[in-house]
Amino acid sequence: MPLGSRPGPAGPSPQLRRLKETVRTLLGLDDDTAVMIRQLACTEPGCPPLETIVAVLPMEGEARRWTLHRPTDQITEDDLRAALLATEQHDHSTSTAGLGE
């Protein structure tokens, strides 16, 4: 193994990169704002087994977070638009989008 390399994935999947870029575009974010997308196991009763968390962390200002109740590989641009923009109009910092239920 070459020096400085490590086992495991080389970086985010193409799907995650597309989702992050879609979030940036939909919210008009600058390059200094971090966008994190994580797929997690949901342990709540009645919750689908996997959910996706989208977090936006600006250098200044309040962080925002959305939960989409489906696996990352099933999330489309339309899903993100519905979740992110619906809450932007209501100025919520946290939203739960019950997509696919």
C-alpha positions as CSV (number, residue, x, y, z in Angstrom):
1,M,0.0,0.0,0.0
2,P,1.5,3.4,-0.9
3,L,2.5,5.8,1.8
4,G,-0.4,8.0,2.9
5,S,-3.1,5.8,1.5
6,R,-5.6,3.9,3.6
7,P,-8.0,1.1,3.0
8,G,-11.7,1.8,2.4
9,P,-13.6,4.0,0.0
10,A,-11.6,6.7,-1.8
11,G,-14.2,9.4,-1.0
12,P,-17.9,10.1,-1.1
13,S,-20.0,8.2,-3.7
14,P,-21.1,9.9,-6.8
15,Q,-24.7,9.9,-5.4
16,L,-23.6,11.7,-2.2
17,R,-21.6,14.3,-4.3
18,R,-24.7,14.9,-6.4
19,L,-26.9,15.3,-3.4
20,K,-24.5,17.7,-1.7
21,E,-24.3,19.8,-4.9
22,T,-28.1,19.8,-5.2
23,V,-28.4,21.0,-1.6
24,R,-25.8,23.8,-2.3
25,T,-27.7,24.9,-5.4
26,L,-31.2,24.8,-3.9
27,L,-30.1,26.8,-0.8
28,G,-27.7,29.1,-2.7
29,L,-24.8,28.2,-0.3
30,D,-21.3,29.5,-0.6
31,D,-18.2,27.3,-0.7
32,D,-17.5,28.1,3.0
33,T,-20.7,26.4,4.1
34,A,-20.3,22.7,5.0
35,V,-22.9,20.3,3.7
36,M,-23.0,16.9,5.4
37,I,-25.2,14.0,4.4
38,R,-25.3,10.9,6.5
39,Q,-27.4,7.7,6.3
40,L,-28.3,6.3,9.7
41,A,-30.2,3.4,11.2
42,C,-33.5,4.6,12.6
43,T,-34.4,3.1,15.9
44,E,-37.7,4.9,16.5
45,P,-40.9,2.7,16.5
46,G,-42.6,2.8,13.1
47,C,-39.6,4.5,11.4
48,P,-38.1,3.0,8.2
49,P,-34.9,1.1,8.9
50,L,-32.7,3.8,7.3
51,E,-33.0,7.5,7.2
52,T,-30.9,10.3,5.7
53,I,-29.8,13.4,7.6
54,V,-28.9,16.5,5.7
55,A,-27.0,19.1,7.7
56,V,-25.9,22.6,6.6
57,L,-23.2,24.2,8.7
58,P,-22.3,27.8,7.8
59,M,-19.1,29.5,9.0
60,E,-21.4,32.1,10.7
61,G,-25.0,31.7,11.6
62,E,-27.2,28.8,12.7
63,A,-26.8,25.2,11.5
64,R,-29.8,23.6,9.9
65,R,-30.8,20.0,9.7
66,W,-33.4,17.9,7.8
67,T,-34.3,14.3,8.1
68,L,-35.6,12.3,5.1
69,H,-37.1,8.9,6.0
70,R,-35.5,6.9,3.3
71,P,-32.0,5.6,2.4
72,T,-29.6,8.0,0.7
73,D,-29.5,6.0,-2.6
74,Q,-33.3,6.5,-3.0
75,I,-33.3,10.3,-2.5
76,T,-33.9,12.4,-5.6
77,E,-33.5,16.0,-6.4
78,D,-37.2,16.4,-6.1
79,D,-37.2,14.9,-2.6
80,L,-34.5,17.4,-1.5
81,R,-36.3,20.3,-3.1
82,A,-39.6,19.4,-1.3
83,A,-37.8,19.0,2.1
84,L,-35.4,21.9,2.0
85,L,-37.5,24.5,0.3
86,A,-40.7,23.8,2.2
87,T,-39.0,24.5,5.5
88,E,-37.1,27.5,4.1
89,Q,-40.4,29.2,3.4
90,H,-41.4,28.7,7.1
91,D,-37.9,29.6,8.4
92,H,-37.5,26.4,10.5
93,S,-34.1,25.3,11.5
94,T,-35.0,21.6,11.7
95,S,-37.4,19.6,9.6
96,T,-38.6,16.1,9.3
97,A,-39.7,15.1,5.9
98,G,-41.7,11.9,5.9
99,L,-40.9,10.9,2.4
100,G,-41.8,7.4,1.1
101,E,-44.0,6.5,4.1
